[in-house]
């Protein structure tokens, strides 16, 4: 989930939604960046930051029967 949100945020921050067509170099850049980020993150943490937050937010559901 974190990777998907980073893709969307990156597209918006870089203004890429206004490109006239698909740019292969942009796609490859996103793939490399997210793969490196996810690999480094997973070496130190079990879950991504948004996955952790979602887990905490849904923890009370375990008490419902």
C-alpha positions, 0 to 999 in steps of 0.5 A: 500500500505504501508503494502505491501511495508513493507512486501517486504522490510522486506523480502529483509532486512531479507534475507527471499527470500532465505528460502528453503520453507514457514515458518509459524512462519515468516508469522505469525510474519509479520502478527502480526507486520503489524497489530500492526503497522497499528493499531497504525498508524491509531490511529494517522493518516488518511492514511499511508505514501505511501498512503499520498504521492500517494494522493499528487502526483495525486492531479494535476489530479483533475485539468484536465477535 
